[in-house]
Amino acid sequence: MAAEYNRGMDSELDAVFRMLDDAVEEAKSIRVELDAPFLRGIAIIEALPGNQSGADKTWVHRLLHVSDRHFAAAIRKR
């Protein structure tokens, strides 16, 4: 019985690996080009005072803490 189960998993695993190989090949052909307005927007955001080295970023930790508490308290509704 275990051998049959493993054989079934092997074929499923082979199929998954084939799909991943196909996805890798497809991804190699995809080129993302960022246009000038997008790059300007990134430069503006990176230049903001809050994004500089040494800037106070403690708000990020507070946000993560509050988010964690919020989602931990969430209940599933059907």
C-alpha positions as CSV (number, residue, x, y, z in Angstrom):
1,M,0.0,0.0,0.0
2,A,2.8,2.5,0.9
3,A,4.6,1.8,-2.4
4,E,1.4,2.6,-4.3
5,Y,1.0,5.8,-2.4
6,N,4.6,6.8,-3.0
7,R,4.3,6.0,-6.7
8,G,1.3,8.3,-6.9
9,M,3.1,11.0,-5.1
10,D,6.1,10.6,-7.4
11,S,3.9,11.2,-10.5
12,E,2.2,14.2,-8.9
13,L,5.6,15.6,-7.8
14,D,7.0,15.1,-11.3
15,A,4.0,17.0,-12.7
16,V,4.6,19.8,-10.3
17,F,8.3,20.0,-11.2
18,R,7.3,20.0,-14.9
19,M,5.0,22.9,-14.3
20,L,7.7,24.8,-12.4
21,D,10.2,24.2,-15.2
22,D,7.6,25.6,-17.7
23,A,7.0,28.6,-15.5
24,V,10.7,29.3,-15.2
25,E,11.1,29.2,-19.0
26,E,8.1,31.5,-19.4
27,A,9.5,33.9,-16.8
28,K,12.8,34.2,-18.7
29,S,10.9,35.7,-21.6
30,I,9.0,38.3,-19.6
31,R,10.5,41.8,-19.6
32,V,9.2,44.5,-17.3
33,E,10.0,48.0,-18.4
34,L,9.5,50.9,-16.0
35,D,8.5,54.1,-17.7
36,A,10.0,57.5,-16.8
37,P,7.0,58.8,-14.8
38,F,7.1,55.6,-12.6
39,L,10.8,56.0,-12.0
40,R,10.3,59.7,-11.2
41,G,7.7,58.7,-8.6
42,I,10.0,56.2,-7.0
43,A,12.8,58.8,-6.9
44,I,10.4,61.3,-5.2
45,I,9.3,58.8,-2.6
46,E,12.9,57.7,-1.9
47,A,13.9,61.3,-1.4
48,L,11.3,62.0,1.3
49,P,12.7,62.8,4.7
50,G,11.1,59.8,6.3
51,N,12.9,57.5,3.9
52,Q,16.4,58.7,4.7
53,S,19.0,56.8,6.7
54,G,18.6,57.6,10.4
55,A,15.0,58.7,10.1
56,D,12.6,57.6,12.8
57,K,10.8,54.5,11.6
58,T,9.3,53.4,14.9
59,W,5.9,53.9,13.4
60,V,6.5,50.8,11.2
61,H,6.9,48.6,14.3
62,R,3.8,50.1,15.9
63,L,1.8,49.5,12.7
64,L,3.0,45.8,12.5
65,H,2.1,45.3,16.2
66,V,-1.3,46.7,15.8
67,S,-1.9,44.8,12.6
68,D,-0.8,41.5,14.2
69,R,-3.2,42.1,17.1
70,H,-6.0,43.0,14.8
71,F,-5.6,39.9,12.6
72,A,-5.0,37.6,15.6
73,A,-8.4,38.7,17.0
74,A,-10.2,38.2,13.7
75,I,-12.8,35.5,13.6
76,R,-14.1,33.5,10.6
77,K,-17.6,34.4,9.5
78,R,-19.6,32.2,7.1
